[in-house]
Amino acid sequence: MDIRRKRQERGAGIIVLIMVVAFLLTVGIMLLYITGTGPEVAGNVRLQERAFNAAEAGFDAVWRVLNESILNGTITDFSGQYRTTYNGQPVLDIPPTDSLDNPYYFRMLTDGELVADMERDPSNILFLNQPLSNDTSLSYTVFLINDEAGGITPNDRDCLVVCIGRAARNTYARIEVMIEIQEST
């Protein structure tokens, strides 16, 4: 009887050993996966930061241009400078709104879709894929949106500036800033 019991215990030991090895193998594979994706995630975050920096550079550039134009009296308001089309059509009735003008159509589109549309139709764009002077792998696109379109009392002395920064691998970041021309006293 002792021989039979020892054989049963030896079989149980092999099962326990197989379970321990399987567990350790699973933990090892998970560690390899986690350590392998860490650098990839860090690279994606780095690209996103670079795209955001490009968008900020776009805002700085448009701020200089608009500020100078306002100060020297070249422009007194933003009428006629707004981006009002998408895919060659006036921006009306783009889902989810069915019966109103939609001045915020650009928020329903990806940055890549917007830039591609502006490359096809570059009307009313302040900057299109403008490379940064210190790093030509980064670029920005800037356009203006009429924030009062769609039934609100118009005021062409303020607008929404949309800056889209672009980095490698078509990584985009967007900044939206409301600006207003102040009344001179």
Backbone hydrogen bonds, N-H to C=O, Kabsch-Sander energy under -0.5 kcal/mol:
donor,donor_aa,acceptor,acceptor_aa,energy
5,R,1,M,-2.1
6,K,2,D,-2.2
7,R,3,I,-2.0
8,Q,4,R,-1.8
9,E,5,R,-2.3
10,R,6,K,-2.4
11,G,7,R,-1.9
12,A,8,Q,-1.8
13,G,9,E,-2.1
14,I,10,R,-1.7
15,I,11,G,-1.7
16,V,12,A,-2.4
17,L,13,G,-2.5
18,I,14,I,-2.6
19,M,15,I,-2.2
20,V,16,V,-2.4
21,V,17,L,-2.5
22,A,18,I,-2.5
23,F,19,M,-2.3
24,L,20,V,-2.6
25,L,21,V,-2.6
26,T,22,A,-2.3
27,V,23,F,-2.5
28,G,24,L,-2.4
29,I,25,L,-2.5
30,M,26,T,-2.3
31,L,27,V,-2.3
32,L,28,G,-2.2
33,Y,29,I,-2.3
34,I,30,M,-2.7
35,T,31,L,-2.6
36,G,32,L,-1.6
37,T,33,Y,-1.9
38,G,34,I,-1.3
40,E,36,G,-0.6
41,V,37,T,-2.6
42,A,38,G,-2.5
43,G,39,P,-2.3
44,N,40,E,-2.2
45,V,41,V,-2.4
46,R,42,A,-2.3
47,L,43,G,-2.3
48,Q,44,N,-2.3
49,E,45,V,-2.4
50,R,46,R,-2.1
51,A,47,L,-2.4
52,F,48,Q,-2.3
53,N,49,E,-2.4
54,A,50,R,-2.0
55,A,51,A,-2.2
56,E,52,F,-2.4
57,A,53,N,-2.2
58,G,54,A,-2.1
59,F,55,A,-2.1
60,D,56,E,-2.6
61,A,57,A,-2.3
62,V,58,G,-2.5
63,W,59,F,-2.6
64,R,60,D,-2.0
65,V,61,A,-2.1
66,L,62,V,-3.0
67,N,63,W,-2.7
68,E,64,R,-2.2
69,S,65,V,-2.2
70,I,66,L,-2.6
71,L,67,N,-2.7
72,N,68,E,-2.3
73,G,70,I,-0.9
74,T,69,S,-1.5
75,I,69,S,-1.5
78,F,156,D,-3.3
81,Q,78,F,-2.0
83,R,144,L,-3.0
84,T,82,Y,-0.7
86,Y,89,Q,-2.6
89,Q,86,Y,-1.7
91,V,84,T,-2.3
92,L,90,P,-2.0
93,D,100,L,-1.1
97,T,94,I,-1.3
102,N,91,V,-1.1
105,Y,102,N,-1.4
107,R,104,Y,-1.8
108,M,105,Y,-1.9
109,L,106,F,-0.8
114,L,110,T,-2.2
115,V,111,D,-2.7
116,A,112,G,-2.3
117,D,113,E,-2.2
118,M,114,L,-2.3
119,E,115,V,-2.0
120,R,116,A,-1.5
121,D,117,D,-2.3
125,I,122,P,-0.7
126,L,142,V,-1.9
127,F,142,V,-1.7
130,Q,140,Y,-2.7
132,L,135,D,-0.8
132,L,138,L,-2.0
138,L,135,D,-1.9
139,S,166,R,-2.0
140,Y,130,Q,-1.6
141,T,164,I,-2.1
142,V,127,F,-2.3
143,F,162,V,-2.0
144,L,81,Q,-0.6
145,I,160,L,-2.4
147,D,145,I,-0.8
149,A,146,N,-1.1
152,I,148,E,-1.0
158,D,155,N,-1.2
159,C,179,I,-2.2
160,L,145,I,-2.6
161,V,159,C,-0.6
161,V,177,V,-3.4
162,V,143,F,-2.9
162,V,160,L,-0.6
163,C,161,V,-0.6
163,C,175,I,-3.1
164,I,141,T,-3.1
165,G,163,C,-0.6
165,G,173,A,-3.2
166,R,139,S,-2.9
167,A,171,T,-2.9
170,N,167,A,-0.6
171,T,167,A,-0.8
171,T,168,A,-1.0
172,Y,170,N,-0.5
173,A,165,G,-1.8
175,I,163,C,-2.7
177,V,161,V,-2.6
179,I,159,C,-2.6
181,I,157,R,-3.6
182,Q,180,E,-0.7
